[in-house]
Amino acid sequence: MAESTGKSLRVVVVTPEKAVLDEPASFVVLPLFDGEFGVLPGHAAFVGQLGPGELRITTAAGVQKWFIDGGFAQTRSDVVNVLTPRATAISDVTATAAATAKATADALPSTNSVERDAKTKAVARANAMTRLAAKTGAA
């Protein structure tokens, strides 16, 4: 569908440390906190809260997959901006890394509301990593 219009998207993924990605795409799937959200060229302006999960970017070379750790996404004028604390190539999300994240999350204290919120987010991150590692078969 995107190819027939001759249009493309520009996808920009930024973490606090660096710009991770900046390239053209024909389709993007964002992991919002409450489900996936697809973006094609010409999409209306949108701002959404991301959850931890898989960012899929369809380019001329194929589909790129990234694990992102929440944040925010904005689409405007065929540009998809992803602002996230962490973006990792899906190939680097292994079962070992997911198990380590899960153990770390489980060990976090939860004696007050701030700690409970941090623990909830860490568990959600670890669960998303576990799902992606199982899906990709990474050891």
ABEGO torsion letter per residue (X at the ends): XAAAAGBBBBBBBBBAABBABBBBBABBBBBBAAEBBBBBBGBBBBBBBBBBEBBBBBBAAEBBBBBBBEEBBBBBGGBBBBBBABBBBAAABBAAAAAAAAAAAAABBBABAAAAAAAAAAAAAAAAAAAAAAAAGBX
